[in-house]
Amino acid sequence: MNRSHTVRLKGKVAAIQALAASLALSACVAPIGPVEVTRFHTADVAALGHGTIRVEPAPGQTDDLEFRTYAVAVTRELTRLGYAEPLPDESGSSQVARLSLERHRLQPPRRSGPVSVGLGGGAGSYGSGLGVGLGINLSGPPPEQIETRLAVTIRNRASDAPLWEGRSAFVVRADSPMAQTSLGAAKMAEAMFKGFPGESGETILVK
């Protein structure tokens, strides 16, 4: 093998390796499946989108680091819509957004069994035949997934009357960047408040 052929071969190998790395990176950052969002609200939406509001845990919700990450993302969207956060020395707010969060790990079932049996027959110029084929699925189990469900209810602080409720659900692979709390929280909060207050009772998919 001469030197010029060796250089060309190394160049092709490097190009293939670069392409493989590029494909792997694009797979990691590719857009991942839509967020399912449903909103409900009263007929009178005049009270929404202004005044002071504080995000608090819904009854039974644990106020941990993961919850606070989602609370920050929801607060960011509410302030973008026109709400204001109460000052640190203010004890209350005109409205309260009660937030609940659920995250679960899921193992999707295998689409087909690990072993399959096929029965085939055929006829031709030299007679007919019947055969049995055995197929083994070596692809392994489907990748683990993370399901996240977020719910926010906006209420009048004084009367505790509900004004608006939003629910969103999102499923991604466990190894996806969007499975990280910080990225998933921003995506779900943005989807939930897209087109606020939304059509009451309608479920939409936000990419």
Salt bridges, closest charged atoms under 4 A:
GLU56 OE2 - ARG157 NH2 2.84
ASP63 OD1 - ARG68 NH1 3.44
GLU66 OE2 - ARG103 NE 2.79
GLU77 OE1 - ARG80 NH2 2.70
GLU102 OE1 - HIS104 NE2 3.37
GLU144 OE1 - ARG105 NH1 2.67
GLU147 OE2 - ARG149 NH2 3.04
ASP160 OD1 - ARG98 NH1 2.98
ASP160 OD2 - ARG155 NH1 3.98
GLU165 OE2 - ARG167 NE 2.92
ASP175 OD2 - ARG173 NH2 2.83
